[in-house]
Amino acid sequence: MDHFVVLGEAHLRRILRDYARYYNDIRTHRSLDKDAPVARRVQRTGSIKSAPILGGLHHHYVRV
């Protein structure tokens, strides 16, 4: 949270909701053998694109 200027309670809730979604759905975890807690299929073909998360603080790389 040190990297955000929070503009109110609603803004803080949105940031926390987005981070929780990133942490549980997208971020890899070493204890899960570099998988996310929510399983996803492996994308083997296509070019790699970057999608910014939390205003660019993190990125999610996907094949399209």
Helices and strands as residue ranges (DSSP letters): H 9-21, I 22-26, G 30-32, E 48-53, E 58-63
